[in-house]
Amino acid sequence: MSWIIYTIFGVLLFSITNYVEKFIIDKKIKEPLFLAITSGPTYLIFAIAIFLFAHINPVTFVQFAALISSGIFLILYLLPYYTALKSEETSRLIPLFEFVPIFVLIFSFIFLKEKLEIKELVGFAFILTGGIGISLKKFDLGIFALRKSFFLLILSSLFYSVVPILFKYVVLSLDFWTAFFYQSIGAFIGTVLILFYPPYRKIFRKQWKKLPVLPTFFLFLNHGIGSFGELAISFAYFLAPVALVTVIAGTQPFFVLLIGVILSVWFPHIIEEDIKKSTILLKFIAIALIFIGAFLIQK
């Protein structure tokens, strides 16, 4: 079950970046879209490192187009998410990312011909339910109300769901490092395409001029941590069905909660989570569902 280890490692890194992003946005950057624009260069560094230390095999035009598109969507999915973040609380947005495993399950069945056993589908449902539950501050179906941010998050989830499908489609007949190399190039191209849009280019110029050296360092360090997380998740895609990987990745709110509680207890001046009894009870039930689901999908 090495793919679960890679997935959890990637999710843990993503959870760390969540708090760094929150700190940077709250303290230093007023325009969240700036984070999406600056994430591409990190992937370019990854691509250069892979080119220098790994063998890059030739690819067909179809493989090239699929991997470049996968990388572009890896950046584009951030745009509707950060747009929604400007007008909505994070706690009301994160649960909606649990649509990603649903989209991936459907796409993987249609395009990759991946099929899950009944036991795995039941585990999938347990983890999905637990992922939504652990994301909530309280039981509130209002997060699914048909508002602008809801549709933005659905669009964001749809965009991200394309990433593993295209990647897996190619890596089935190609080595991992070549596939990740071209996907990383695609992510950088995605950033360049964003800058062709004048309003986003204006945001980049405005924020870049105002950002001090130290926050800039932490911003790119955070992008690097996120890129390593994507590398780990991508390797899990290489090893296992993408539907199972994405549903395990959907346990990210558990790690976000764990880190949040630790920070709240020992470093409350940095962040303070809601640790009321009613909230903890909801989280405990959600965590139990996640672990039951993880047990069911083990092979």
C-alpha positions in Angstrom: 0.0 0.0 0.0 2.9 2.4 -0.7 0.5 4.6 -2.8 -1.4 5.5 0.4 1.9 6.6 2.1 2.8 8.8 -0.9 -0.8 10.2 -0.9 -0.8 11.0 2.8 2.7 12.5 2.6 1.5 14.8 -0.2 -1.7 15.7 1.7 0.4 16.5 4.8 2.5 18.9 2.7 -0.6 20.5 1.2 -2.0 21.0 4.7 1.1 22.9 5.8 0.9 25.1 2.7 -2.8 25.9 3.7 -1.6 27.6 6.9 1.3 29.4 5.3 -1.0 30.7 2.6 -3.5 31.8 5.2 -0.8 33.7 7.1 0.6 35.3 3.9 -2.9 36.3 2.7 -4.0 37.7 6.1 -0.7 39.6 6.8 1.0 40.5 3.5 -1.1 39.9 0.4 -4.6 41.4 -0.1 -5.1 39.7 -3.5 -5.2 35.9 -3.2 -4.9 35.5 -7.0 -1.3 36.6 -6.7 -0.5 33.1 -5.2 -1.8 31.4 -8.3 0.2 33.6 -10.5 3.5 33.0 -8.6 3.2 29.2 -8.4 4.3 28.5 -11.9 8.0 29.3 -11.6 8.4 26.7 -8.9 7.3 24.0 -11.3 9.7 25.3 -13.9 12.5 24.8 -11.3 11.2 21.2 -10.8 11.3 20.6 -14.6 14.9 21.9 -14.9 16.0 19.6 -12.0 14.3 16.6 -13.6 15.9 17.4 -16.9 19.3 17.5 -15.3 19.1 14.4 -13.1 16.6 12.1 -14.9 16.3 10.7 -18.4 13.6 12.3 -20.4 12.1 9.9 -22.9 10.6 11.1 -26.2 6.8 11.5 -26.3 4.1 11.5 -29.0 2.2 14.7 -29.8 -0.9 13.3 -28.0 1.1 12.5 -24.9 2.8 15.9 -25.0 -0.6 17.7 -25.4 -2.2 15.8 -22.6 0.7 16.4 -20.1 1.0 20.1 -21.0 -2.8 20.4 -20.6 -2.6 18.6 -17.2 -0.1 21.1 -16.0 -2.1 24.1 -17.2 -5.2 22.9 -15.4 -3.0 22.4 -12.3 -2.7 26.2 -12.3 -6.1 27.2 -13.7 -8.1 25.4 -10.9 -6.6 28.0 -8.5 -8.3 30.9 -10.2 -11.9 30.2 -9.4 -10.9 29.0 -5.9 -9.0 32.2 -5.0 -11.8 34.3 -6.6 -14.3 32.7 -4.3 -11.9 33.1 -1.4 -12.2 36.9 -1.7 -15.9 36.8 -0.8 -16.3 33.7 1.3 -15.0 32.1 4.4 -12.4 29.3 3.9 -14.4 26.9 6.1 -17.4 27.2 3.7 -15.2 26.5 0.7 -13.0 23.6 1.6 -15.8 21.1 2.0 -16.8 21.7 -1.7 -13.4 20.3 -2.8 -14.8 16.9 -1.9 -16.5 17.1 -5.3 -13.0 16.3 -6.8 -13.1 12.6 -5.9 -16.6 12.3 -7.3 -15.6 13.9 -10.6 -12.4 11.8 -10.8 -14.4 8.6 -10.1 -16.7 9.4 -13.0 -13.9 10.5 -15.4 -11.7 7.5 -14.5 -14.5 5.1 -15.2 -15.3 6.8 -18.6 -11.8 7.6 -19.9 -9.4 5.2 -18.1 -11.8 2.2 -17.7 -10.9 2.0 -14.0 -13.4 0.0 -12.0 -13.7 -0.2 -8.2 -14.9 -3.2 -6.2 -18.0 -2.9 -4.0 -15.9 -2.8 -0.9 -13.8 0.0 -2.4 -16.9 2.0 -3.4 -18.3 1.7 0.2 -14.9 2.9 1.5 -15.0 5.7 -1.0 -18.4 6.8 0.4 -17.2 6.6 4.0 -14.1 8.8 3.3 -16.0 11.3 1.2 -18.6 11.7 3.9 -15.9 12.0 6.6 -14.0 14.5 4.5 -17.0 16.8 4.2 -17.8 16.4 7.9 -14.3 17.2 9.1 -14.3 20.4 7.0 -17.4 21.8 8.7 -17.5 23.9 11.8 -21.0 22.7 12.3 -23.5 20.6 10.5 -24.7 23.2 7.9 -26.1 22.2 4.6 -25.9 25.9 3.7 -22.5 25.3 2.1 -24.3 23.7 -0.8 -26.5 26.7 -1.4 -26.5 27.8 -5.1 -24.5 31.0 -4.7 -21.6 32.3 -6.8 -18.9 30.8 -4.7 -20.6 27.4 -4.9 -20.3 27.4 -8.7 -16.8 28.8 -8.6 -15.7 25.9 -6.4 -17.5 23.4 -8.6 -15.6 24.8 -11.5 -12.3 24.7 -9.5 -13.0 21.0 -8.6 -13.8 20.2 -12.2 -10.5 21.8 -13.4 -8.5 19.9 -10.8 -10.2 16.6 -11.6 -8.8 16.9 -15.2 -5.2 16.9 -13.8 -4.9 13.2 -12.6 -7.0 11.9 -15.5 -4.7 13.3 -18.2 -1.6 12.4 -16.2 -2.7 8.8 -15.6 -3.7 8.5 -19.2 -0.2 9.2 -20.3 1.8 7.6 -17.5 0.3 4.2 -18.2 2.5 4.0 -21.3 5.3 6.3 -20.2 7.8 6.6 -17.3 6.9 8.7 -14.3 9.7 11.3 -14.5 9.1 12.1 -18.1 5.4 12.6 -17.5 6.0 14.8 -14.4 8.6 16.8 -16.4 6.1 17.7 -19.1 3.3 18.3 -16.6 5.6 20.8 -14.7 6.4 22.6 -18.0 2.6 22.8 -18.5 2.1 24.4 -15.1 4.7 27.1 -15.9 2.9 27.7 -19.3 -0.4 28.0 -17.3 1.1 30.9 -15.3 2.4 32.6 -18.5 -1.1 32.3 -20.0 -2.6 33.9 -16.9 -0.3 36.9 -17.3 -1.7 37.5 -20.8 -4.9 38.6 -19.2 -4.5 42.3 -18.4 -6.3 42.4 -15.0 -4.2 39.5 -13.7 -1.1 41.1 -15.0 -2.0 44.3 -13.2 -2.5 42.3 -9.9 0.9 40.7 -10.3 2.7 44.0 -10.9 0.9 45.7 -8.0 1.5 43.0 -5.4 5.1 42.2 -6.5 6.2 45.8 -5.9 4.7 45.8 -2.4 6.0 42.4 -1.2 9.0 42.6 1.1 12.0 40.2 0.7 11.2 37.9 3.6 7.5 37.2 2.7 8.7 36.7 -0.9 11.1 34.0 0.3 8.4 32.2 2.4 5.9 32.5 -0.5 8.2 30.6 -2.9 9.3 28.2 -0.2 5.6 27.5 0.3 5.1 26.9 -3.4 8.1 24.5 -3.3 6.5 22.5 -0.5 3.3 22.4 -2.5 5.1 21.2 -5.6 6.7 18.4 -3.5 3.2 17.5 -2.4 2.0 17.4 -6.0 5.0 15.2 -6.9 4.1 12.7 -4.1 0.4 12.7 -5.2 1.3 12.2 -8.8 3.5 9.2 -7.9 0.5 7.8 -6.1 -1.5 8.3 -9.3 1.2 6.3 -11.1 0.9 3.4 -8.6 -2.9 3.2 -8.0 -6.3 4.0 -9.4 -6.8 7.8 -9.5 -10.2 7.5 -7.9 -8.8 5.9 -4.8 -5.9 8.3 -4.6 -8.1 11.4 -4.8 -10.5 10.1 -2.2 -7.6 9.5 0.2 -6.3 13.0 -0.7 -9.8 14.2 0.3 -8.7 13.5 4.0 -6.7 16.7 3.9 -9.1 18.5 6.2 -8.1 15.9 8.9 -4.4 17.0 8.7 -5.5 20.7 8.5 -7.5 20.2 11.7 -4.6 18.4 13.4 -2.1 21.1 12.6 -4.7 23.7 13.6 -5.3 22.2 17.0 -1.6 21.9 17.6 -1.1 25.6 16.7 -4.1 26.6 18.8 -2.8 24.9 21.9 0.9 25.8 21.7 0.9 28.8 19.4 -2.5 30.6 19.8 -0.9 33.9 18.6 -0.5 32.4 15.2 -3.9 30.8 14.7 -6.7 29.7 16.9 -9.1 26.8 15.9 -12.6 26.2 17.2 -12.1 23.4 19.8 -15.5 23.5 21.4 -17.0 20.1 22.5 -19.7 20.1 19.8 -17.1 20.9 17.1 -14.7 18.2 18.4 -17.5 15.6 18.5 -18.4 16.3 14.8 -14.7 16.0 13.9 -14.3 12.8 15.8 -17.2 11.2 14.0 -15.8 12.4 10.7 -12.4 11.0 11.5 -13.9 7.6 12.4 -15.6 7.5 9.0 -12.4 8.3 7.3 -10.5 5.5 9.0 -13.3 3.0 8.4 -13.2 4.0 4.7 -9.4 3.7 4.5 -9.6 0.2 6.0 -12.2 -0.9 3.5 -10.2 0.2 0.4 -7.0 -1.5 1.4 -5.9 -4.3 -0.9 
